Amino acid sequence: QLRTAGALGPLRTFLDRVAREHGVIHLSLDVDFLDPGIAPGVGTAVAEGPGLQEAFAMMRMLAASRLVQSLEIAEL
């Protein structure tokens, strides 16, 4: 089971609203939000943050929305 399953519902609600308003998204992805087990070298680690499976689920949802127009990745 996804630990961030609780985040997927609010993400879906947000994406639906952006689509309804004919908006687009700039995604600023700071890898600090990931579990330190997969992103150990970040400046502000989040204990029990999403693992790879959870992060992939969020990224797939964002990609499927086709609303992301630009992307910034920090601390990769």
N, C-alpha and C positions, 0 to 999 in steps of 0.2 A: 504494500500500500504506500502511496506517496505521502511523505511527511508534509508536503506543501499543498496537499489536496485542498486545504482550506483557502489557499491563494488562487486556485484556478477559477473558482466561482466569481470572486471579485474581478479577476482579470477578464473573464468573459463578459461581465456586466460593463466594464470599462470599454472593451473593444466594441461591443454592441452600440454603446452610446457614441463613440467616436464615428462609427460607420453611419449611424442615424443622422449625425450632424454633418456628414460629408467631410470629416476632418482627416488628418493624416497624423502619423506619429514619428517623432524623433526619439529613438531609443538610445539612452545613455546607459550602457551596461558596465557597471563597476563590479568586477569579480569578487569584491569583498563580501558580497552576499552569499557566496558559495561556502559549503562546509570546508573548514580548514584542512580536512583530509585530502581534498582534491585541489585546493588553492592555498597551500601553506605559506606562500611568500607575500601575502597581501599586507597592507598597512593596518587594517582594522578587521580582523577575522571575526566572523559571526559563528559562535558555537552552535552546532546543530542546524546550520543553514542547509539549503537544498543540496542534495548530492547530484550526480550526473543525470540520473533518471528524471528527477524532479525538474532540473534546469532544462533538460531537453524537452520535457512536456510543455513548459512555459514558452520555450523558443518555437516549438512546433505550432503552438496556438497563435503566437504572434505572427509567424510566417504565413500561416493559413489565412489570417485575417486580411492579408495584402494591404495593410494600412501603414506598415513601417516604410517610411520614405528615406530615412537616414539613420545611421548607426554610429555610435562612438563606443569604443571598448577601452576601459581604463584599467590599469594595473595588470594587463595581460603580460 
